[in-house]
Amino acid sequence: MNKEELIQLREKLEKENRQYIPFGLHSTLTGGVIGEYLNKRFRLADIRAKKEADQSVNAITNNFEALITHLAKKQAAYDEIDLIMLFSVFVEDNGSIDVKSDRLKKDTRILDDFVVLHLYGYDVKYAEKIIDVPVQDIKGYNSAYNGFVINFSDFVQKLNNQGFSLSGINNFQDLKSRVINEKSTECPIIFSFLKKNNKTL
């Protein structure tokens, strides 16, 4: 190897050996992310190995199916279902989180496009009012508390292919900006059944 190739090798190995932890505003409010990702560190190879966009999209569409089936059996009137998700980005674990304030330090390195997705809950609405639909009554609903590691761009594309879209976050840069600016990473998929708009917003 020549000098330039050795420099590239060093950079590649350093990148692969960095350790990352999931972080989002909701994680700080609960003292850590939900499920198996709580207080764990991951190398890039670990994150790539856990990536599962298809399973996360299937969980979302299956949850809509479970909710719609349950509401039909109950003969409930509704015109919108909002499936609410939370995201955590992966930040480099090198003291990047200020433990006292639960905030990211300035210039923290954030891993591009890989996130942890949590299916947080749902709102069922009729005429803009939320209807109480207890989760324990819904057969087949998956709370997915453990979360899914996803490539954000791939996930958004797969959602779009199913006819759905996120509301309020258009791309990874939007999500990253929310985390950096200490804003909530909560984001719904809004499924409206109103005749004027029978697609997601």
N, C-alpha and C positions, 0 to 999 in steps of 0.2 A: 504494500500500500504506500502511496505517496503521502506527502504532508497534508494535502487538502482532504484526501480520503480519510486519514486518521482523525482530522478535526471533525469531519462529518460523522464518523463512527462514534466519537466521544459524545457529540450532541445527541445522536440517536439513542445511545445507551442511557444518557442522563434523562432524556425525556421518558424513556420506557420505565426507568426505575423510580421516577417521582411517585410519591404517594398522594392520593387525593381523598378528600372526604366530602360527602354530600352536604350542601348548605343552601338554605332558602329562608326567607323571613319566617315562614311557618315553622321551620325546624327550631328556630331560636325561641319561639313562643312556647313550644312544647318541651324544650330541653333536649332536643335531638329529633332526628327524623324517625319515622314510624318503622317498625318491623326489623327485618334483618340488617338494615343499613345503619341502624343506630350505633354510633361510636365506632364504626369500622373504617379501616383505611384500605384503599384499593390502588393497585398499580394499573397502568393503562391497559396491559394485557388482561387483567382481571375484569376491567370494565367492558372491554370488547367481548370477552367470553360470556358475559352476563346479558349482553344486548338482546332484546326480544321485542321488536316492534310489532310483529304479527300477533303475539299473545296479548299485548296491551290493546290493540285495536279490536281484537275479538272480544276481550272482556268488556269493552265499551259498548259494542253492538249487542252483545248478549245481555248487558244490563238494561239497555233500552228495550230489548225484547221482553225481558222479565217484568219490567215496569209496565209496559203496555198490556201484557197478558194479565197481570194482576189487576190493573185498573179496569180492564174489560170485564173480568169476573165480578168485580165489585160494582159494575155499572156506574163508575165514577165519571163525572163530567170534568174534562180538563182540556186545555188548549196549548199547553207548553210543558216540556220536561227539560230541565237544565241539569246536566250531569256535571258535577263540580270536581275539578282536579286541582292538585297542587304539584308544583315542580321544585326539585332541588338541583342546582348545578353542582359540578364537582370542582372544588377549590383545592389548590395545592396545600398539603398538610405540612407547613413549615412555620407554624406560628402565625398563620394568616388570619386567624380569628382572634379578636380581642375578647378574651374570656370575660372580663369585667363588664363590658358593654354588650357582649353577644353580637358584635358587628365585625365585618371584614375590615382588615387594615388596608390602607391605600396601596394601590398597585399589586393587589393579590392576583396571582395567576389563576385564571378560570379555564378549565378544559373546554375546548370548543365542541359544541353540538351534542355532547353526552350529558344526559340528565336522568334523575330518578323521578318517575311519575307515580303519584299516589291518587287513586280514585277516592276522593274525600267524601262524597255524598251526592245528594240530588235535591232538587226542588221541583215539585209538581205544582203547576199553576192553573188556575181558572180565572179568567178576567183579571189577570195580574195579581191575584191573591194566592198565597201559598196554601196548598191543601196538605193536611197531615197524613202522610203515608208511612207508617212505621216499617223500617227496614226488615225487622224480624218476620213480618208478614209476607214478604215478597219471595216466593219460591224461585231459586235460581239466581238471585242477585249476588254479585261478587263484590265484597267491599275492598278486596285486594290491598289490605293494610301493609303487606310486605313491600308493595311497590314493584315497579318494573324499571329496569335500566333500558333506556332507549336512545337511539340517535334521533335528535329532535327533528331534523329536516326530513328524515325518512318517515318518522311517525306522522308528521303533518301531511306528507304526500299520500301515505296510506289512508289516513282519515279522509282526505279530499277524494280519493278514489272510491270511498264508500258513501260519498255525498255529504260528509260532515266537515265542519271547520271549527277552529277555536275562536272564542270571542275575546278580543282584547290583546292577544299575543299573536303576531303574524309570523315571527321567525325567531331564531335563537338570539339575535341581537336585542330584540325586544325583551326577552326573558332575562338575559344577562343584565340589561339596563335596569330592570326592576330590582334584581338582587343587589346590584351596586348602589342603587339609590334607595335601598331599604324599603321597597314597596312590596306588597303582598304578591306571592307567586300563584295565587288562586286564579283559576281560569275555567270558565264553563264551556261546554258544548251546548248550545241552545237549539233545541228541536221544537220548532213551532208548528202546530197543526192548524193554524188559522188559514183560511182559504186564500187570503191575499199573499201568503208566503208559507208554502208547505215544505220549505227547505230550512236547513240551519242558517242562522244569521252569521 
